[in-house]
Amino acid sequence: MELEGLVSAAREARSNAYAPYSKFRVGAAVMGISGRIYVGCNVENASYGATLCAERAAICSMVACGESRLTAVAVFTDADPAASPCGICRQVLAEFAEDAPIVIASPRLQSVLSLAALLPERFVFNQGTILNG
């Protein structure tokens, strides 16, 4: 799997972020099981709860195009150290993959984590029964 292409797509998506309040621009890219890359950027709102994180925007793009499984994720910020997905994004990512490599990158550094390591006790809903993953 080509993670550098995923990081490049996340870096490019970051340039489209709408972050007038925090000035914290984030780009994300997810690779669907087909190998296709879907991107997203953070879109802030004056009502902070209505803000959409880049990772969830990328997931929405993937789902809108008909895919429902992902195989890898890249998140690009200007933070030092590089910023990992927030808790809500971790749970949303876990909806679409049991585990996947997650590249967190900035202009100065890059590391690869696993979704399972970022969210070890994920919430799972299985046929009416709530389980811990």
PAGU-202262 format. One record per residue: residue number from 1; x, y, z of N, C-alpha, C in turn. Coordinates in steps of 0.1 Angstrom, whole numbers, always signed. Each point is the difference from the previous one (the first is absolute). Layout:
N
 num  n.xx  n.yy  n.zz ca.xx ca.yy ca.zz  c.xx  c.yy  c.zz
 NUM     X     Y     Z     X     Y     Z     X     Y     Z
...
//
This chain:
133
 num  n.xx  n.yy  n.zz ca.xx ca.yy ca.zz  c.xx  c.yy  c.zz
   1    +8   -12    +0    -8   +12    +0    +9   +12    +0
   2    -4   +10    -8    +8   +12    -1    -4   +11    +9
   3    +6    +1   +12    -4   +10   +10    +4   +14    -4
   4   +11    +2    -8    +5   +13    -3   -11    +7    -9
   5    -6    -7    -9   -11    +6    -8   -11    +5    +9
   6    -3    -8   +10   -11    +4    +9    +4   +13    +8
   7   +12    +0    +4    +5   +12    +8    +0   +13    -9
   8    +4    -2   -13    -1   +11    -9   -14    +5    -3
   9    -9    -9    -1   -14    +4    -2    -5    +7   +13
  10    +3    -4   +12    -4    +7   +12    +6   +13    +1
  11   +13    +2    -4    +7   +13    +0    -7    +9    -9
  12    -4    -4   -12    -7    +8   -10   -14    +4    +5
  13    -7    -9    +6   -13    +3    +5    +0   +10   +11
  14   +11    +0    +8    +2   +10   +11    -1   +14    -5
  15    +5    +2   -12    +0   +14    -6   -14    +5    -2
  16   -10    -8    +0   -14    +4    -1    -8    +1   +13
  17    +7    -2   +11    -7    +1   +13    -6   +13    +2
  18   -12    +0    +7    -6   +12    +4    +1    +1   +15
  19   +10    +8    +5    +3    +1   +14    +2   +14    +4
  20   -11    +9    -1    +2   +14    +4    +1    +2   +15
  21    -4   -10    +8    -1    +2   +14   +13    -5    +7
  22    +3   -12    -3   +12    -6    +7   +13    +2    -8
  23    -1    +3   -13   +11    +1    -9    +8   -13    -1
  24    -6   -11    +5    +6   -13    +0    -5    -8   -12
  25    +8    -1   -11    -5    -6   -12    +4   -14    +0
  26    -9    -9    -4    +2   -14    +0    -5    -6   -13
  27    +8    -9    -6    -4    -8   -12    +1   -14    +3
  28    -9    -8    -5    +0   -14    +2    -3    -7   -14
  29    +5   -13    +0    -3    -8   -12    -2   -14    +5
  30   -10    -7    -5    -2   -14    +3    +0    -8   -13
  31    +5   -12    +1    +1    -9   -12   -11   -10    +2
  32    -9    +0   -10   -11   -10    +0    +6   -14    -3
  33    -8   -10    +2    +4   -14    -3    +3    -1   -15
  34    -6    +8    -8    +3    +0   -15   +13    +5    -3
  35    +7    +7    +9   +13    +7    -3    -2   +15    -3
  36   -12    +4    -2    -3   +14    -3    +2    +8   +13
  37    +5   +13    -2    +3    +9   +11   -11   +10    +1
  38    -5    +3   +12   -10   +10    +2    +6   +10   +10
  39    -3   +13    -2    +6   +10    +8   -11    +8    +8
  40    +5    +7   +10    -8    +9    +8    +8   +10    +7
  41    -6   +11    +4    +7   +10    +8    -9    +5   +11
  42    +5    +6   +10    -8    +5   +11    -8   +12    -5
  43   -13    +0    +4    -9   +11    -3    -6    +5   +13
  44    +5   +12    +5    -4    +5   +13   -13    +7    -2
  45    -6    +3   +12   -13    +7    +1    +1    +8   +12
  46    -7   +12    +0    -1    +9   +12    -5    -8   +12
  47    -9    -9    -3    -5    -9   +11    +9   -12    -1
  48   +10    +0    +9   +11   -10    -1    -5   -15    -1
  49   -11    -3    +6    -5   -14    -1    -4    -4   -14
  50    -2   +10    -9    -4    -3   -14   +13    -1    -9
  51   +11    +1    +6   +13    -1    -8    +1   -15    -4
  52    +5    -1   -12    +3   -14    -6   +15    -2    -1
  53    +5   -10    +6   +14    -4    -1    +3    -5   -14
  54   +13    +1    -3    +5    -4   -14    -2   -15    -1
  55    +2    -8   +10    -1   -14    -1   -14    -4    -3
  56   -10    +6    +7   -14    -3    -3    -4    +5   -13
  57    +5   +11    -5    -3    +5   -13    +4   -10   -11
  58   +12    -6    +2    +6    -9   -10    -9   -13    +0
  59    -4    -4   +12    -9   -12    +1   -13    +3    -7
  60    -6   +11    +2   -12    +4    -7    +1    +0   -15
  61   +11    +4    -5    +3    +0   -14    +1   -15    -5
  62    +6    -8    +8    +1   -14    -4   -13    -7    +0
  63    -8    +2   +10   -14    -6    +0    -9    +6   -11
  64    +2   +13    -3    -8    +6   -10    +3    -6   -14
  65   +12    -5    -1    +4    -6   -13    -2   -15    +0
  66    -7    -6   +10    -4   -14    +0    +9   -10    +7
  67   +10    +5    +7    +9   -10    +7    -3    +1   +15
  68    +2   -11    +7    -3    -1   +14   +11    -6    +8
  69   +11    -3    -6   +12    -5    +8   +12    +8    -4
  70    +9    +2   +10   +12    +7    -3   +12    -9    +4
  71   +12    +3    -7   +11    -8    +3   +12    +8    +6
  72    +0   +13    -1   +10    +9    +5    -5   +14    +1
  73    +7    +7    +9    -4   +14    +2   +13    +9    +2
  74    -1   +12    -5   +11   +10    +2    -6   +13    +5
  75    +6    +6   +10    -5   +13    +5   +12    +9    +0
  76    -2   +12    -6   +11    +9    -2    -3   +14    +7
  77    +9    +4    +9    -2   +13    +7   +14    +7    +0
  78    +0   +12    +5   +12    +7    +2    +5    -1   +14
  79    -6    -8    +8    +3    -1   +14   +14    -7    +2
  80    +6    +3   +11   +13    -6    +4    -1    -4   +15
  81    -2   -13    +3    +0   -11    -8   -13    -1    -8
  82    +0    -9   -11   -12    -1    -8   -12    -4    +8
  83   -12    +4    -4   -12    -2    +8    -7   -13    -4
  84    -4    -8    +9    -8   -12    -3   -15    +3    +0
  85    -8    -9    -5   -14    +2    -1    -6    +2   +14
  86   -11    +8    +1    -7    +2   +13    -8   -13    +3
  87    -5    +0   +12    -8   -12    +5   -12    -3    -9
  88    -7   +10    -4   -12    -3    -9    +5    -5   -13
  89   +10    +5    -6    +5    -5   -13    +5   -14    +2
  90    +7    -3   +11    +5   -14    +2   -12   -10    +0
  91   -11    +4    +6   -12    -9    +0    -6    -1   -13
  92    -1   +11    -8    -5    +0   -13    +8    -9    -9
  93   +14    +2    +0    +9    -8    -8    -2   -15    +3
  94    -3    -3   +13    -2   -14    +4   -12    -6    -5
  95   -10    +8    -4   -12    -5    -6    +3    -6   -14
  96   +11    +5    -6    +2    -4   -14   +13    -9    -2
  97    +6    -3   +12   +12    -9    -1    +2    -6   +14
  98    +3   -13    +1    +4    -5   +13   +13    +5    +4
  99    +9    +0    -9   +14    +6    +2    +5    +5   -13
 100    +8   +10    +0    +6    +5   -12   +12    +9    +4
 101   +10    +1    -8   +11   +10    +3    -5   +14    -1
 102    +4    +8   +10    -3   +14    +0   +13    +8    +0
 103    +2    +8   -11   +12    +8    -1    -4   +14    +6
 104    +8    +4   +10    -2   +14    +4   +12    +7    -4
 105    -2   +11    -7   +12    +7    -7    -1   +15    +2
 106   +11    +6    -1    +2   +15    +0   +11    +3   -10
 107    +3   +12    -2   +12    +3    -9   +13    -5    +5
 108    +1    -2   +13   +13    -4    +6    +1   -15    +4
 109   -11    -7    +2    +1   -14    +4   -13    -7    -4
 110    +2   -14    +1   -11    -9    -4    +2   -12    +9
 111   -12    -6    +4    +1   -13    +7   -13    -8    -4
 112    +2   -13    +2   -11    -9    -4    -5    -7   +13
 113   -13    +1    +3    -6    -6   +11   -10   -10    -5
 114    -6    -8    +8   -11    -8    -4   -13    +5    +6
 115   -11    -2    -7   -13    +4    +5    -3    -8   +13
 116    +4   -13    +1    -2    -8   +12    +7    +6   +12
 117   +12    +5    -3    +8    +6   +11    -6   +14    +5
 118    -6    +7   -10    -6   +13    +4   -13    -2    +7
 119    -7   -11    -3   -13    -2    +6    -1   -14    +4
 120    +6    -4   +11    +1   -15    +3   -13    -5    +5
 121    -9    +7    +6   -13    -5    +5   -11    +7    -7
 122    +0    -2   -13   -10    +7    -8   -14    -4    +3
 123   -10    +9    -2   -14    -3    +2    -5    -7   -13
 124    -7   -12    +2    -5    -7   -11   -15    -3    +2
 125    -8    +2   -10   -14    -4    +1    -2   -12    -9
 126    -5   -11    +6    -1   -13    -8   -14    -6    +2
 127    -8    +1   -10   -14    -6    +0    -7    +3   +13
 128    -1   +12    +4    -7    +4   +12    +7    -2   +13
 129   +12    -5    +0    +8    -2   +12   +12    +9    -1
 130    +2    +8   +11   +11    +9    +0   +12    -8    +6
 131   +11    +0    -8   +12    -7    +4   +12   +10    +1
 132   +10    -4    +7   +13    +8    -1    +8    -9   -10
 133    +7    +8   -10    +7    -7   -10   +12    -7    +5
//
